Structures are given as structure tokens and as C-alpha cells.
Amino acid sequence: MEAQYPPSSATPPEYPVRYSVDYPDRDLNRLTSAFRIFTVIPIAIVAGTVGAGSLSVTAGHHGTYGAAGAGGLLALGPLLMILFRKKYPRWWFDWNLELLRFEARVGVYFALMTDTYPSTDEHQSVHLDIDYPDVERDLGRGMPLVKWLLAIPHYLVLIALYIGAVFAVIGAWFAILFTGRFPRGLFDYLVGVGRWHNRVVGYAFVLATDQYPPFRLSP
């Protein structure tokens, strides 16, 4: 009798951090693309005001709580809450997610992947979702202390991917000026880099999952 094996799936398991950008299957605005380094300045200033590092301490009836952010993300506060109380306040998580979404829209606009000016609240063509964790079931109490260290291999890969992304944007800039279109291969590469980046951020800094990020550009 032959042994029975479960059917294999070619589709990799879905990671708790998901990122995609709608491809602009149309001619892009050549004028705003040509001067994107200048047109992005106003919204980049806005992003800088909400994305600056912060430290706050609140005293209440149940004790004193602190929340610290690097680049605007609340990182130290969630770390302490997970470590000592096995909790991740939902509003802290929502702040981190919405900040990452806003920064992603600005980044996509700056990278010429859309000519629609970034909104401060609407998702537009950029889709970033992070599953809110069940802390008791999904997050190890001590994992936030070591995630930044475990992610070092990803930092090294991302450095190389970022360098490639710079050349991809330069190539796309020339293509848009001459043809009005963003080359699909370059677009998919930049989406993949953004996907990889956000998975690492969600794992090591937002602390939303203990699942180690996959080494791939694809979903």
C-alpha cells in the first residue's frame, strides 16, 4: 500500500505583514515626475513632523507608562508592555500601522510609482496591512528583546536591495520622461523591496509578529 502524503502547495504561507502597490497602467505625468524631488517636499515636511522621534511618559492611577518612538514608531512602549504585561494596546498598534501607511504613500510617490499626491489618510494605490497580534498566543514575552538582533541578516540584504532601488528609480525616471510609462519590471522590484522592508519593520520594530520574515520579494 502506497504511503499517502498531503498535497504540496506552490503558494507560500501568507505573512502577517502584507504590502502591495497598484501598477499605474497609464501614462504618468511627465512634468511632475521630472521635478518629483521638489514636488514631494511639502508632504515630506508633513511626514517629518509626525515621524520625528518622540518620548512620552504618562502617570496614572495604575502606575507610570512610557512610550518611545524611533522614527515616529512606538517601539519601546510596546516592548515593555509585551515583556511585563503581555499586552499590546490597540491604539499604539493602530498608530504604528497608520504611520507606516502614510510613510509608504510618500515613499511610493517619491519613487515615481504614482503621480497622485500622497494623502494623509486615504490609502490610495498603496496597500499595507499588518495583523493585530493575539499577544497571549502569538507573541513570546522575551522576543522583543532579541528581534532587532535576529533581523541582522535582513538588514544586510536590505542594504543591497536599497542600492538596487536607487538605480531602479533613476531608470524609471528616464523611462517616464521619454515614454510616460513606468517599466513593469522595475515597478515590481520596487514593490518587492517595499514589501521586504515592511516585513522586517513589522517583525523587529512594530513587534506585531514573532514569525521570522521570509527572504523573498514576492508576497
VONU-123499 format. One line per 2 residues: number of its first residue (from 1); their letters; for each residue x, y, z of N, C-alpha, C, O. Coordinates in pm, 1 decimal. Layout:
# residues N
NUM> a> X Y Z X Y Z X Y Z X Y Z | ... .
This chain:
# residues 219
1> me> 85.8 -119.1 0.0 0.0 0.0 0.0 88.6 122.9 0.0 179.8 134.8 81.8 | 61.2 214.9 -92.8 144.5 333.5 -104.4 112.4 432.5 7.7 -2.5 450.1 48.3 .
3> aq> 220.1 496.5 55.8 200.9 598.8 159.2 131.5 720.6 99.2 155.8 759.0 -15.2 | 45.9 778.8 179.2 -26.4 898.7 135.8 41.3 1022.1 193.8 69.6 1028.6 313.4 .
5> yp> 66.9 1119.6 107.3 129.7 1243.9 150.7 34.6 1359.1 124.0 -37.7 1359.0 24.4 | 34.7 1457.9 213.7 -52.5 1572.9 191.3 -9.6 1646.4 66.2 110.1 1654.7 38.6 .
7> ps> -103.1 1699.9 -10.3 -68.7 1772.1 -133.0 16.9 1894.1 -100.9 -11.2 1967.1 -5.8 | 120.7 1915.8 -180.0 206.7 2031.8 -160.2 145.7 2152.4 -227.0 78.7 2141.0 -329.6 .
9> sa> 169.0 2266.7 -169.1 115.8 2391.6 -223.7 230.7 2476.7 -275.0 331.7 2494.3 -206.9 | 214.4 2529.4 -395.9 316.8 2615.8 -453.3 307.8 2755.9 -397.3 400.3 2835.3 -414.0 .
11> tp> 197.9 2787.5 -331.2 179.6 2920.7 -275.2 238.0 2926.9 -134.6 196.4 2850.2 -47.8 | 334.3 3017.4 -109.9 392.7 3027.5 24.2 289.6 3076.2 124.7 196.8 3147.6 86.7 .
13> pe> 303.1 3040.0 251.5 206.8 3084.2 352.6 204.9 3236.1 364.2 307.7 3302.2 348.8 | 87.3 3290.1 391.3 71.6 3435.2 399.2 138.1 3488.3 525.4 115.5 3437.2 635.1 .
15> yp> 220.5 3591.7 508.5 288.4 3652.9 621.9 196.0 3758.1 684.2 116.1 3818.6 612.6 | 204.9 3781.4 815.5 113.8 3876.6 880.3 130.0 4021.2 834.8 44.8 4104.9 864.9 .
17> vr> 238.1 4052.0 762.7 258.2 4186.0 707.4 245.9 4175.8 555.6 322.0 4103.1 491.7 | 149.7 4248.9 497.8 124.2 4241.4 354.0 132.3 4381.1 292.2 79.7 4478.6 345.8 .
19> ys> 200.0 4386.7 177.8 223.8 4516.6 113.4 211.5 4501.5 -37.4 264.8 4406.9 -95.4 | 142.0 4593.7 -100.0 131.4 4595.3 -245.6 101.2 4737.4 -291.7 54.9 4821.3 -214.4 .
21> vd> 128.4 4762.0 -419.2 101.7 4892.6 -479.8 36.8 4867.5 -615.4 84.1 4784.0 -692.4 | -70.4 4938.9 -644.5 -137.8 4924.7 -773.0 -49.5 4980.1 -884.3 0.5 5092.3 -875.4 .
23> yp> -31.0 4900.2 -988.8 51.3 4945.1 -1101.6 -24.7 5050.2 -1183.6 -140.3 5027.8 -1219.5 | 38.2 5163.4 -1213.4 -28.8 5267.5 -1293.3 -26.0 5231.1 -1442.0 65.8 5270.7 -1513.9 .
25> dr> -124.4 5157.4 -1487.0 -128.8 5111.2 -1625.6 -181.5 5223.7 -1715.3 -286.3 5211.4 -1778.8 | -106.6 5331.7 -1718.4 -144.1 5450.7 -1794.7 -21.8 5540.5 -1806.1 81.4 5513.8 -1744.6 .
27> dl> -33.2 5645.4 -1883.9 75.6 5742.6 -1892.2 79.5 5825.8 -1764.2 -23.5 5874.1 -1717.3 | 198.4 5841.9 -1708.9 216.2 5922.8 -1588.9 247.1 6067.3 -1627.9 290.6 6094.4 -1739.8 .
29> nr> 224.6 6157.4 -1536.7 250.8 6298.9 -1560.3 401.4 6322.2 -1570.0 473.1 6308.7 -1470.9 | 449.0 6357.0 -1689.0 592.7 6370.8 -1709.3 648.2 6493.4 -1637.3 761.7 6491.3 -1589.8 .
31> lt> 568.8 6600.0 -1628.8 618.5 6722.7 -1566.1 641.9 6702.6 -1417.2 749.5 6734.5 -1366.6 | 541.1 6649.5 -1345.8 558.9 6630.3 -1201.3 661.1 6520.5 -1172.7 728.3 6523.0 -1069.6 .
33> sa> 672.5 6423.6 -1265.1 773.7 6319.4 -1247.2 913.2 6377.1 -1263.2 1005.2 6339.3 -1190.7 | 929.2 6469.1 -1358.5 1060.3 6529.1 -1382.6 1108.5 6608.4 -1261.3 1227.8 6612.7 -1231.4 .
35> fr> 1013.5 6670.8 -1192.4 1050.4 6756.2 -1078.8 1001.4 6698.0 -946.5 971.7 6771.9 -852.7 | 993.2 6564.3 -939.5 940.1 6498.5 -820.2 1019.8 6532.0 -694.7 963.1 6539.1 -585.7 .
37> if> 1150.2 6552.6 -708.6 1233.4 6582.0 -591.5 1191.0 6712.8 -527.1 1218.5 6736.5 -409.4 | 1123.4 6798.5 -604.6 1074.9 6925.1 -549.5 927.8 6915.3 -508.3 889.4 6969.4 -404.6 .
39> tv> 844.7 6846.8 -588.5 702.4 6840.1 -556.1 674.7 6758.8 -430.3 570.2 6775.1 -367.3 | 769.1 6670.4 -393.3 747.9 6587.7 -274.6 778.7 6663.5 -145.9 742.8 6617.4 -37.6 .
41> ip> 844.6 6778.8 -155.8 892.6 6849.4 -35.5 780.8 6881.9 63.1 797.5 6853.6 181.7 | 665.8 6940.6 21.1 562.2 6974.3 120.4 513.1 6853.8 201.0 504.4 6860.5 323.6 .
43> ia> 481.2 6743.8 132.3 429.2 6628.5 206.1 540.2 6560.4 284.9 513.6 6497.3 387.2 | 665.3 6572.6 238.3 776.5 6516.3 314.1 794.9 6593.0 445.4 830.1 6533.6 547.3 .
45> iv> 771.6 6723.2 443.4 778.5 6802.5 566.4 668.9 6758.3 663.8 692.9 6744.0 783.6 | 547.9 6737.0 610.0 438.2 6689.3 695.2 473.4 6553.9 755.8 452.0 6530.7 874.8 .
47> ag> 527.5 6465.0 673.1 565.7 6333.0 723.2 673.6 6345.2 830.6 674.9 6268.8 927.1 | 763.7 6441.2 813.5 868.5 6460.3 912.3 815.0 6507.8 1046.1 869.9 6473.6 1150.9 .
49> tv> 706.6 6587.7 1043.2 651.2 6637.8 1169.3 584.6 6528.1 1250.2 587.0 6532.1 1373.2 | 524.4 6429.0 1182.4 460.4 6319.5 1256.5 552.3 6199.7 1271.3 524.5 6109.7 1350.7 .
51> ga> 661.1 6197.3 1196.3 750.8 6083.2 1201.0 874.9 6105.5 1283.2 960.1 6017.1 1292.2 | 886.9 6224.1 1344.6 1004.5 6251.3 1426.9 1000.1 6166.4 1552.3 892.5 6134.0 1602.5 .
53> gs> 1116.6 6130.7 1602.5 1125.1 6051.7 1724.7 1060.5 6123.7 1841.1 1064.0 6246.4 1849.4 | 1001.8 6047.0 1930.3 931.6 6106.1 2043.7 947.4 6020.0 2167.0 972.5 5899.7 2158.9 .
55> ls> 932.2 6084.0 2280.5 934.7 6013.3 2408.3 829.9 6075.5 2497.2 829.3 6196.9 2517.6 | 741.9 5994.2 2550.0 638.4 6046.2 2638.2 622.9 5954.9 2758.2 637.1 5833.1 2747.9 .
57> vt> 593.7 6015.9 2872.3 572.0 5940.4 2995.2 441.3 5988.2 3056.3 420.7 6108.2 3074.2 | 353.8 5895.0 3088.1 223.2 5927.9 3143.2 207.1 5862.0 3278.8 229.3 5741.8 3293.3 .
59> ag> 168.5 5941.0 3378.2 144.6 5888.4 3512.1 -4.6 5873.2 3533.1 -81.5 5964.7 3503.6 | -45.1 5761.1 3582.6 -186.4 5736.1 3607.2 -206.8 5665.9 3739.8 -113.1 5644.3 3816.7 .
61> hh> -332.1 5631.0 3764.1 -366.7 5566.5 3890.9 -303.0 5428.6 3902.6 -280.7 5379.8 4013.4 | -273.7 5365.8 3789.8 -221.4 5229.7 3792.3 -72.0 5224.5 3768.3 -16.9 5116.8 3745.1 .
63> gt> -5.9 5338.1 3773.4 138.7 5337.9 3755.1 180.9 5435.4 3647.4 100.1 5513.3 3596.7 | 307.7 5430.2 3613.2 365.3 5519.5 3514.4 401.9 5439.5 3389.9 467.1 5335.3 3397.8 .
65> yg> 358.7 5490.1 3275.5 382.0 5419.7 3149.9 462.9 5508.8 3056.8 445.1 5630.6 3055.4 | 550.6 5448.6 2980.3 631.9 5523.8 2885.4 613.1 5470.3 2745.3 590.0 5351.1 2725.0 .
67> aa> 623.3 5559.9 2649.5 616.9 5520.2 2508.4 726.1 5595.2 2435.4 732.3 5718.0 2441.3 | 811.2 5523.0 2367.3 919.7 5586.0 2293.4 910.0 5546.7 2147.6 864.8 5437.2 2114.0 .
69> ga> 952.5 5636.3 2062.3 947.5 5608.0 1919.6 1078.6 5638.8 1853.0 1143.2 5738.3 1886.0 | 1119.5 5555.3 1759.8 1234.1 5581.8 1674.5 1180.1 5599.8 1534.7 1125.8 5506.4 1475.8 .
71> gg> 1195.2 5722.1 1480.2 1135.7 5749.6 1351.8 984.0 5758.1 1359.0 916.3 5735.1 1258.8 | 929.1 5791.0 1476.7 785.2 5807.2 1491.6 715.0 5681.1 1538.0 603.3 5689.2 1589.2 .
73> ll> 776.4 5565.4 1521.8 713.0 5441.2 1564.3 720.4 5425.9 1715.3 822.7 5455.8 1776.8 | 611.5 5379.2 1774.4 612.3 5345.6 1915.7 675.5 5208.0 1929.5 613.4 5106.8 1896.9 .
75> al> 797.1 5204.6 1977.2 870.2 5077.9 1984.9 897.9 5036.1 2128.4 868.0 4923.1 2167.2 | 954.2 5125.8 2206.8 990.7 5090.7 2343.5 868.1 5064.8 2429.7 867.9 4973.0 2511.8 .
77> gp> 763.4 5145.5 2411.2 641.0 5125.7 2489.1 580.7 4987.6 2467.3 559.1 4915.3 2564.6 | 552.6 4948.0 2342.8 501.7 4812.3 2320.1 596.2 4703.8 2369.5 551.6 4600.9 2420.3 .
79> ll> 727.0 4726.0 2355.0 824.7 4626.8 2404.0 805.6 4602.7 2553.2 800.7 4488.1 2598.0 | 794.8 4711.1 2630.0 780.2 4697.4 2775.3 646.9 4633.5 2813.0 639.8 4552.0 2905.0 .
81> mi> 541.3 4671.3 2740.9 410.2 4614.5 2771.4 406.3 4464.7 2741.0 350.0 4387.4 2818.6 | 465.2 4423.4 2629.7 469.1 4281.0 2596.7 555.1 4205.2 2697.6 519.9 4095.6 2741.1 .
83> lf> 667.0 4264.8 2733.3 761.1 4198.8 2823.2 704.2 4179.6 2963.1 717.9 4072.2 3021.7 | 640.6 4282.6 3016.3 598.3 4277.7 3156.3 449.6 4248.1 3176.3 410.5 4195.2 3280.4 .
85> rk> 365.8 4282.0 3076.6 222.2 4264.5 3097.6 153.9 4180.5 2989.3 33.5 4156.1 2996.6 | 229.9 4136.3 2889.4 173.5 4057.4 2779.3 52.7 4127.9 2718.5 -53.5 4068.6 2699.4 .
87> ky> 71.9 4256.1 2688.9 -32.7 4335.9 2626.5 29.5 4420.4 2516.7 147.6 4454.7 2522.9 | -50.5 4454.0 2416.1 -10.8 4546.9 2311.0 -131.4 4637.7 2288.0 -222.2 4601.0 2213.5 .
89> pr> -134.0 4755.5 2350.7 -251.4 4842.5 2337.4 -287.8 4865.0 2190.6 -201.7 4897.1 2108.7 | -413.2 4848.2 2159.1 -456.2 4855.4 2019.6 -429.1 4991.9 1957.8 -395.0 4999.9 1839.8 .
91> ww> -443.5 5099.5 2035.1 -423.4 5231.0 1975.4 -276.6 5256.0 1944.7 -244.9 5331.3 1852.5 | -186.8 5194.5 2020.1 -44.5 5204.1 1985.2 -18.5 5131.7 1853.6 53.1 5181.8 1766.9 .
93> fd> -78.0 5012.3 1839.8 -63.4 4935.9 1716.9 -121.4 5013.5 1597.6 -58.9 5020.4 1491.7 | -240.6 5071.5 1614.9 -303.5 5144.7 1505.9 -221.2 5266.9 1465.6 -212.2 5299.8 1347.4 .
95> wn> -161.5 5333.7 1563.7 -74.9 5448.1 1531.9 42.3 5403.5 1445.8 72.4 5466.2 1344.2 | 108.4 5295.7 1485.8 222.6 5246.1 1408.7 182.0 5208.3 1267.0 252.9 5240.1 1171.4 .
97> le> 68.9 5141.0 1252.9 23.5 5096.8 1121.4 -9.6 5215.9 1031.5 31.4 5219.8 915.5 | -83.3 5312.2 1084.7 -121.3 5427.0 1002.1 -0.3 5513.3 966.9 4.8 5571.1 858.3 .
99> ll> 96.6 5522.5 1057.1 218.0 5597.1 1026.2 295.2 5527.9 914.8 342.9 5594.1 822.7 | 308.1 5396.4 921.9 377.0 5322.8 816.8 304.4 5337.1 683.4 368.7 5348.4 579.0 .
101> rf> 172.6 5336.7 685.7 96.7 5353.9 562.4 120.7 5491.7 501.5 139.1 5504.4 380.5 | 120.3 5593.3 584.6 144.0 5729.5 535.8 284.1 5742.1 477.7 301.8 5796.6 368.7 .
103> ea> 382.7 5692.4 549.5 520.3 5698.9 500.2 536.7 5619.4 371.1 614.1 5657.8 283.5 | 463.5 5508.1 359.4 470.1 5428.3 236.2 412.8 5505.9 118.3 466.9 5499.4 8.0 .
105> rv> 303.4 5579.5 140.5 245.5 5659.0 31.6 342.2 5767.2 -14.3 356.0 5792.4 -134.0 | 409.5 5831.3 81.7 507.8 5933.6 45.8 624.2 5869.8 -29.8 671.4 5924.2 -129.6 .
107> gv> 670.2 5754.2 18.4 781.3 5686.3 -47.6 747.2 5642.6 -189.0 829.9 5654.8 -279.4 | 625.9 5591.7 -209.1 582.5 5547.8 -342.0 573.8 5667.6 -437.0 612.9 5658.0 -553.4 .
109> yf> 523.3 5778.2 -387.7 515.7 5899.9 -471.1 655.9 5948.7 -507.6 681.3 5983.5 -622.9 | 745.3 5951.4 -411.9 882.2 5995.9 -436.8 953.2 5902.6 -536.4 1035.7 5947.6 -615.9 .
111> al> 921.0 5773.8 -531.5 982.4 5676.2 -622.0 916.0 5673.8 -758.4 945.2 5586.0 -839.7 | 825.6 5770.1 -785.5 763.1 5786.8 -917.4 662.9 5676.4 -951.2 620.2 5666.0 -1066.2 .
113> mt> 624.9 5594.5 -854.5 536.0 5481.7 -880.1 390.5 5524.8 -893.7 304.9 5443.8 -929.4 | 362.4 5650.0 -865.8 231.7 5710.8 -886.3 251.9 5860.2 -901.6 349.3 5915.6 -850.7 .
115> dt> 160.0 5925.8 -971.8 166.2 6071.5 -980.6 52.4 6135.3 -901.1 29.4 6255.9 -910.3 | -18.3 6054.1 -823.5 -122.4 6104.8 -734.3 -58.0 6150.2 -603.7 14.4 6074.1 -539.4 .
117> yp> -85.0 6275.4 -565.2 -18.0 6328.8 -446.5 -61.3 6252.5 -321.6 -179.5 6222.1 -305.7 | 33.7 6221.0 -232.3 1.6 6137.6 -114.4 -102.4 6201.7 -23.8 -95.1 6320.6 7.4 .
119> st> -198.1 6121.6 17.5 -298.4 6164.5 113.6 -248.1 6136.4 255.3 -169.2 6044.7 277.8 | -295.1 6216.7 349.5 -258.0 6192.9 488.7 -344.2 6085.3 553.3 -311.2 6036.4 661.4 .
121> de> -455.1 6047.5 488.0 -542.5 5948.0 549.8 -594.6 5842.5 452.8 -612.2 5727.7 493.5 | -620.0 5876.1 326.1 -671.4 5776.9 231.9 -558.8 5684.9 186.0 -444.4 5727.8 170.9 .
123> hq> -592.3 5558.5 164.1 -490.6 5459.1 129.5 -442.1 5470.6 -14.4 -329.9 5430.7 -45.5 | -526.2 5525.2 -102.6 -491.3 5543.4 -243.2 -444.8 5412.0 -306.9 -511.2 5309.5 -291.4 .
125> sv> -332.1 5413.6 -378.0 -288.2 5293.9 -450.5 -194.3 5206.1 -368.4 -147.2 5103.6 -417.5 | -166.6 5245.0 -244.3 -70.5 5173.5 -160.1 -146.7 5094.4 -54.5 -229.7 5149.7 17.6 .
127> hl> -118.3 4965.9 -45.9 -191.0 4878.5 46.2 -92.8 4811.8 142.6 -10.0 4730.0 102.4 | -103.4 4847.7 268.6 -19.9 4789.3 372.7 -109.9 4742.9 486.1 -183.2 4822.5 544.8 .
129> di> -103.9 4614.2 516.5 -184.7 4557.3 624.0 -96.6 4474.8 716.1 -10.8 4399.0 670.8 | -119.0 4490.3 845.9 -47.9 4413.3 947.3 -153.1 4355.8 1041.7 -236.6 4429.2 1094.7 .
131> dy> -148.8 4226.9 1061.8 -245.3 4163.5 1150.4 -218.4 4204.2 1295.6 -105.3 4198.1 1343.8 | -325.0 4245.7 1363.3 -311.7 4277.2 1506.1 -290.2 4147.0 1582.6 -369.4 4053.6 1569.6 .
133> pd> -184.1 4140.3 1661.8 -149.3 4012.1 1724.4 -234.1 3978.8 1846.9 -277.3 4066.8 1921.4 | -256.1 3851.0 1864.7 -307.5 3799.8 1991.7 -183.9 3778.5 2079.4 -115.1 3677.2 2066.6 .
135> ve> -156.6 3872.1 2166.4 -29.4 3873.7 2238.8 -9.5 3746.8 2320.7 100.0 3690.7 2322.2 | -114.1 3701.3 2388.5 -101.7 3582.7 2472.8 -65.5 3458.7 2391.9 8.3 3372.3 2439.1 .
137> rd> -117.8 3450.6 2270.1 -98.7 3330.6 2189.3 17.3 3343.7 2090.2 90.4 3247.4 2066.7 | 34.0 3463.8 2031.9 123.9 3479.2 1916.9 259.9 3539.5 1949.2 353.0 3522.8 1870.4 .
139> lg> 275.3 3608.5 2061.1 399.6 3679.8 2089.4 467.3 3624.3 2214.4 404.9 3612.6 2319.8 | 593.7 3590.8 2201.8 671.7 3546.8 2316.5 711.7 3665.4 2402.8 745.8 3771.7 2351.0 .
141> rg> 707.5 3647.7 2532.3 732.3 3758.9 2623.5 871.2 3820.9 2603.8 885.4 3943.1 2608.5 | 972.1 3738.6 2582.1 1107.3 3792.1 2571.3 1154.4 3820.3 2430.4 1263.4 3874.5 2411.9 .
143> mp> 1074.5 3784.6 2329.8 1116.9 3801.2 2190.8 1147.0 3946.2 2152.3 1241.4 3968.3 2076.4 | 1071.5 4047.0 2200.6 1103.9 4183.8 2161.3 1246.1 4227.1 2196.7 1299.2 4320.0 2135.8 .
145> lv> 1307.8 4161.1 2293.8 1443.8 4197.9 2333.4 1548.0 4153.5 2231.8 1657.9 4208.8 2228.2 | 1515.7 4055.1 2149.6 1617.0 3998.6 2060.1 1580.6 4010.2 1912.6 1663.1 3978.3 1827.0 .
147> kw> 1460.4 4054.7 1880.6 1419.7 4058.5 1740.6 1510.6 4147.0 1656.1 1545.1 4111.8 1543.3 | 1549.0 4261.7 1710.9 1634.4 4353.1 1633.8 1766.7 4285.6 1600.0 1826.1 4312.7 1495.6 .
149> ll> 1812.9 4197.1 1689.3 1938.2 4125.4 1665.8 1918.1 4012.0 1564.9 2001.6 3991.0 1476.9 | 1807.5 3939.5 1578.2 1779.3 3829.4 1486.8 1758.8 3878.3 1343.6 1778.4 3803.1 1248.2 .
151> ai> 1719.4 4004.2 1329.5 1691.1 4058.7 1196.7 1815.6 4109.3 1124.5 1804.1 4160.6 1013.2 | 1933.5 4096.6 1183.7 2056.3 4148.5 1121.4 2077.6 4094.3 979.7 2114.5 4172.4 891.9 .
153> ph> 2056.5 3965.4 952.6 2071.9 3918.9 813.6 1983.3 3996.2 715.3 2023.5 4022.6 602.0 | 1862.7 4032.1 760.0 1773.9 4109.3 673.0 1828.2 4250.3 649.8 1816.3 4303.3 539.3 .
155> yl> 1887.8 4312.0 752.7 1944.2 4445.4 733.5 2048.0 4442.8 622.6 2051.8 4532.9 538.9 | 2131.7 4340.7 621.5 2238.6 4331.5 522.4 2181.1 4314.8 381.5 2228.2 4376.8 286.1 .
157> vl> 2079.1 4230.3 370.3 2016.2 4212.1 239.9 1948.0 4340.7 194.8 1955.4 4378.0 77.7 | 1881.8 4408.1 288.2 1809.5 4530.3 253.5 1903.6 4640.3 204.5 1865.7 4718.8 117.6 .
159> ia> 2024.0 4647.2 257.9 2119.8 4747.5 209.5 2142.5 4728.2 59.7 2141.0 4824.5 -17.0 | 2163.5 4603.8 19.0 2183.7 4575.3 -122.6 2057.1 4606.2 -203.1 2065.0 4660.1 -313.5 .
161> ly> 1940.3 4571.7 -147.6 1815.0 4598.7 -217.6 1789.5 4747.8 -231.3 1739.9 4792.5 -334.7 | 1822.5 4825.7 -128.9 1804.8 4971.1 -136.4 1892.2 5031.0 -245.8 1848.0 5119.7 -318.9 .
163> ig> 2015.2 4983.6 -257.5 2104.5 5032.6 -362.3 2043.8 5002.4 -499.7 2042.8 5087.7 -588.5 | 1993.6 4880.5 -515.6 1926.6 4846.4 -640.1 1805.2 4933.3 -665.7 1776.3 4968.3 -780.1 .
165> av> 1732.6 4968.9 -557.6 1613.6 5052.0 -572.0 1648.5 5191.4 -622.8 1573.0 5249.3 -701.0 | 1761.1 5245.5 -579.7 1804.1 5378.0 -626.8 1823.3 5374.8 -778.5 1776.8 5464.5 -849.0 .
167> fa> 1890.6 5273.1 -827.9 1913.5 5262.4 -972.0 1782.6 5235.5 -1046.1 1764.5 5280.5 -1159.3 | 1691.5 5162.1 -982.0 1562.2 5135.8 -1044.5 1482.4 5264.5 -1061.2 1420.3 5285.5 -1165.4 .
169> vi> 1483.4 5350.6 -960.4 1410.6 5477.1 -967.8 1472.9 5568.0 -1074.2 1401.1 5634.2 -1149.1 | 1605.8 5571.0 -1080.8 1671.9 5652.4 -1183.1 1634.6 5603.3 -1323.0 1604.4 5683.3 -1411.6 .
171> ga> 1636.8 5472.3 -1341.9 1597.4 5416.4 -1470.3 1452.9 5447.4 -1504.2 1421.2 5480.3 -1618.5 | 1363.9 5437.0 -1404.3 1222.9 5465.9 -1425.9 1202.0 5613.4 -1459.0 1115.5 5647.0 -1539.9 .
173> wf> 1280.0 5701.2 -1397.3 1269.2 5845.3 -1423.1 1292.5 5874.7 -1571.1 1215.8 5948.5 -1632.9 | 1397.6 5817.3 -1627.3 1426.1 5837.8 -1768.9 1316.2 5775.8 -1856.1 1275.8 5833.9 -1956.8 .
175> ai> 1268.7 5657.8 -1816.5 1164.1 5591.7 -1894.8 1036.1 5674.0 -1897.3 972.1 5686.3 -2001.7 | 998.3 5730.5 -1782.8 876.5 5811.8 -1776.5 891.9 5938.8 -1860.6 798.6 5979.0 -1930.1 .
177> lf> 1008.6 6001.3 -1854.4 1029.7 6123.1 -1932.2 1016.8 6097.1 -2082.1 964.6 6181.2 -2155.3 | 1063.9 5981.1 -2128.2 1064.7 5952.6 -2271.7 939.8 5879.5 -2319.3 897.6 5897.4 -2433.5 .
179> tg> 880.5 5797.9 -2233.5 766.0 5717.3 -2277.2 638.8 5744.7 -2198.4 529.8 5710.1 -2244.0 | 650.6 5805.9 -2081.5 534.8 5829.3 -1996.6 493.6 5709.3 -1913.8 397.9 5717.4 -1836.8 .
181> rf> 564.4 5597.7 -1928.2 526.2 5475.0 -1858.9 635.3 5430.7 -1761.4 754.2 5454.0 -1783.2 | 591.7 5367.2 -1655.0 684.4 5310.0 -1557.1 709.4 5164.6 -1596.0 614.8 5085.8 -1596.5 .
183> pr> 832.7 5125.6 -1628.4 858.9 4985.8 -1666.3 810.0 4888.3 -1560.8 841.6 4902.3 -1442.7 | 732.6 4789.2 -1604.1 668.4 4698.0 -1508.9 770.6 4619.7 -1427.0 749.2 4597.6 -1307.8 .
185> gl> 880.7 4577.4 -1487.9 981.0 4501.2 -1414.2 1042.0 4582.2 -1300.8 1060.4 4531.0 -1190.4 | 1073.7 4709.3 -1327.9 1129.5 4796.0 -1224.3 1026.1 4822.2 -1115.9 1058.8 4826.5 -997.4 .
187> fd> 900.7 4839.6 -1157.4 792.6 4864.0 -1061.0 778.2 4746.5 -965.7 770.3 4765.0 -844.3 | 774.7 4625.9 -1020.5 759.5 4506.8 -936.6 878.0 4490.4 -841.5 861.2 4446.3 -727.8 .
189> yl> 997.2 4525.9 -888.1 1114.2 4517.0 -799.9 1099.2 4612.7 -681.8 1125.1 4574.9 -567.5 | 1057.6 4736.0 -708.7 1043.3 4834.4 -601.0 933.5 4793.0 -503.8 946.6 4813.4 -383.1 .
191> vg> 825.6 4735.1 -555.1 720.6 4684.4 -465.9 776.8 4573.3 -377.7 746.3 4566.7 -258.6 | 858.4 4486.6 -436.1 919.0 4378.5 -359.3 1010.7 4429.4 -249.9 1011.7 4376.0 -139.0 .
193> vg> 1088.2 4533.3 -281.3 1176.1 4592.4 -179.5 1092.7 4652.4 -67.3 1124.5 4634.8 50.3 | 985.8 4723.4 -103.2 897.9 4779.5 -1.1 832.5 4672.0 83.7 815.7 4688.4 204.6 .
195> rw> 796.0 4562.7 19.9 735.2 4450.1 93.4 835.3 4391.6 192.3 801.0 4366.7 307.8 | 959.0 4369.5 147.8 1063.6 4314.9 234.7 1089.8 4410.0 351.2 1099.4 4367.0 466.2 .
197> hn> 1101.3 4538.9 321.1 1127.4 4640.6 423.6 1017.8 4640.0 530.1 1047.4 4639.9 649.6 | 892.2 4639.5 487.5 782.6 4647.0 583.7 769.2 4519.8 666.0 727.5 4525.6 781.6 .
199> rv> 803.8 4404.7 608.4 802.8 4281.8 687.6 904.8 4289.2 800.5 876.1 4249.8 913.5 | 1023.1 4339.4 770.0 1126.9 4349.3 872.3 1086.8 4450.9 979.2 1106.8 4427.2 1098.3 .
201> vg> 1030.8 4563.1 936.9 985.6 4663.9 1033.7 875.0 4607.0 1121.5 875.4 4627.0 1243.0 | 780.6 4536.5 1060.6 671.3 4478.0 1138.8 719.5 4375.7 1239.2 662.9 4363.0 1347.8 .
203> ya> 824.2 4302.3 1203.4 879.3 4199.5 1291.9 967.0 4259.1 1401.2 946.5 4230.5 1519.1 | 1064.9 4341.8 1363.6 1169.5 4383.9 1457.4 1136.8 4510.0 1534.6 1191.1 4530.9 1643.0 .
205> fv> 1048.3 4596.0 1481.3 1027.2 4725.5 1545.5 881.6 4749.3 1585.7 855.6 4798.1 1695.7 | 787.8 4716.0 1499.6 647.5 4725.1 1539.6 611.4 4610.1 1632.3 517.1 4621.0 1710.6 .
207> la> 685.8 4499.6 1624.1 671.2 4384.7 1715.0 535.3 4317.3 1700.6 479.6 4266.7 1798.0 | 482.1 4317.0 1578.0 347.8 4265.5 1556.8 344.5 4114.5 1538.1 236.9 4054.7 1542.8 .
209> td> 459.0 4051.7 1517.0 461.5 3907.8 1494.3 595.8 3849.8 1536.7 697.8 3918.7 1535.4 | 594.1 3723.4 1573.9 718.0 3650.3 1603.0 760.9 3564.0 1484.9 864.9 3498.4 1490.2 .
211> qy> 681.0 3563.9 1378.4 717.5 3486.3 1260.3 833.6 3555.9 1188.3 824.1 3673.1 1152.0 | 942.1 3482.4 1168.6 1059.4 3542.6 1106.1 1027.5 3578.3 961.0 968.6 3497.8 888.9 .
213> pp> 1066.1 3698.6 917.9 1034.4 3741.6 781.3 1099.5 3651.3 676.9 1214.7 3611.1 693.2 | 1027.3 3619.4 570.7 1085.2 3536.2 464.6 1185.2 3615.8 380.5 1174.1 3737.7 367.9 .
215> fr> 1281.7 3545.9 323.8 1379.8 3608.2 236.9 1328.0 3602.7 93.1 1374.7 3522.1 12.6 | 1232.7 3687.7 62.1 1178.7 3691.4 -72.5 1113.4 3827.1 -100.0 1066.4 3895.1 -8.8 .
217> ls> 1112.0 3864.2 -228.1 1046.3 3988.1 -270.3 898.5 3966.2 -297.8 819.9 4060.8 -294.6 | 860.7 3843.1 -324.4 721.8 3812.1 -361.5 632.9 3808.6 -239.4 683.0 3803.3 -127.1 .
219> p> 501.1 3811.5 -258.7 407.8 3804.9 -145.9 422.4 3675.2 -67.4 351.0 3654.0 30.6 .
